[in-house]
Amino acid sequence: MKNNLRTLVMMAAVAFFAFSCQENDDANPAVLDAEVDEVANYIANEILPIGVQGGTENTPFGLRTSEEDLNARIAMGRPPFPLIRLGACAEELELTEEQIAEARALAEGLLECRKVVHEDFRAELKEVISQMEIARKEAVQKLRSEEITPAEFRAAMENIRKTFLAAMKEIREKHKETIKPCVRDYVKQLKELLGEENWESLKACLKAKNQESESED
């Protein structure tokens, strides 16, 4: 009887251990997918920037980045990490010459991701900027006719920025859905290339820089 009980206890323990291992194995793909999605989102945000500059009495609203941003950085020397934030984070990693060479080959994939949506994305952002300009010019007229004070004008410009930023973010999210599979493929290959320690460092660095960028928008 005691032997049977001992056998049952051992079988239950083995079954529990096997179930726990299976549960952990099942969780791993989900964790890996979440990590890839997280980094892909940071990179997609940088591929599709929505920064606005200007917005004063004498300076019109405009997009903060130039037309040649990503194309130029890839064309001039084919850097292994062409995006500014991605490149800055990569500088903190310990990479071999072979890894750098492979990263340079992967970088062209980002250009392909961006090509798919770039023209439409920029055109839609410029439509939003045009609407912002209409509102700015109306406020400038009121300022110059002394219908509002300089302080009220500055508050109006800040309100315009906040109001239209929401529209720009919606545009970006729409185009991110289009390029998400392409960016995820790049990130998965990059993760495999970098190794676990470098991957964790890159992920933490990109998260911090993305938060800084969002606070500036």
Order of alpha helices (4+ residues) and beta strands (2+ residues): alpha-beta-beta-alpha-alpha-alpha-alpha-alpha
